[in-house]
Amino acid sequence: MTVKNERYDRPRGEILLPGLRARRSQTPSGSATTYYGRPMIKAPHWKWYVPGYFFIAGIAAGVAFFGALARFFGGRRHRVTVRHARYLALALSLICPLLLILDLERPQRFFRMLRVVKVRSPLSLGTWILMAFGVTSGLLAARQMAEDGFILRRRSLLSRLALLLPDRLLTMLHGALGLGLGGYTGVLLAATAVPLWAAAGILLGPLFLAASITSGAAALILLGLLSGRQSRAARADLEIVASVGAFTQLGLAAAHEAFVPERIGQPLRRGLWGRVFRYGVLGGGLIAPMGLRLLAWRSGARLERVFSALSAIFTLLGTLAERFALVEAGKISARDPLAYQELTAGAPGEARPTPAEQGQRASGAQLYRPGVSARDTASQTSPTTKPVE
């Protein structure tokens, strides 16, 4: 039987979206105090490598997802999509660890994270997802090379060994790992104490995953246009899924705006990164590409290629701007002590016992005796224990 603790048990909505608790517990303007305006937590010291990793990993995740869809449901129309997805996923999966190692400054720090697996840690689980994704991308790319006669010569020993790899099983695993890689980065940010990220709760994971799908589709469209082997029908299929992902991003961005309180979300609403998010992400990265896709669907062959290429470029640039805006705005919110106070605000006694509760516990505590550990309450004291005279 589970005993409910009213001081610590919260409604499910406030657990999944901490911004709801912050909004409910807002203090009147001017009543909050700080210690000379100093930050209450340390801001992340990430360099550009981390948002760059979020961007590259998101594209790789979306590419793997589309490669799996094209393999099982695309038919002959999407053979080029499958080939491009496997090669591109391998190239991007090789870049991701390099960016993380550059940010950690020592390769040993990255490899030390592989010593243990913590299922409840987004960082540990994400590291293993990245490694498994890289291995799977390499195996699928090797099989594709054997089929195409690219690098691996046909009928060679390596080519015959690569063709023995289970194509369908690896493709399913690749697509599933791609979904995990695309969403775990948002979950990782939400699990921190940074107010802007933590207040969003469960919204960041789906937001990052939707951005991965749209950017992956954009990368495949752009690569198909550059190669000249992608059909217009295959490109239209990718653009439809990308549009669905863009609408999802807009909905999640609106939910983020609604649930995150004003003080916490201020770095993403005002200033430099507010303008980047408003005009670069929402306007240039989501709304403008959808308009260009509509023009592409209603245009001739030549203009369709131009509009599709512009749509893909704007989508990729918008996704890159989104990654940098969220990371840099999060750093600013971490340096704001009032934002952290608003995030952690609550009813008295939720974070620690009230003075009255502390006095009640002290009055019922057992007196000190050498060699005997103290008890917090009298109810935990053994009935055979005699008080000290």
Secondary structure by P-SEA (a helix, b strand, c coil): cccccccccccaaaaacaaaaaaaaccccccccccccccccccccccaaaaaaaaaaaaaaaaaaaaaaaacccccccaaaaaaaaaaaaaaaaaaaaaaaaaaccaaaaaaaacccccccaaaaaaaaaaaaaaaaaaaaaaaaaaaccccccccaaaaaaaaccaaaaaaaaaaaaaaaacaaaaaaaacccaaaaaacaaaaaaaaaaaaaaaaaaaaaaaaaaccccaaaaaaaaaaaaaaaaaaaaaaaaaaacccccccccccccaaaaaaaccccccccaaaaaaaaaaaaccaaaaaaaaaaaaaaaaaaaaaaaaaaaaaaaaaaacaaaaaaaaccccccccccaaaaaaaaaacccccccbbbbcccccccccccccc
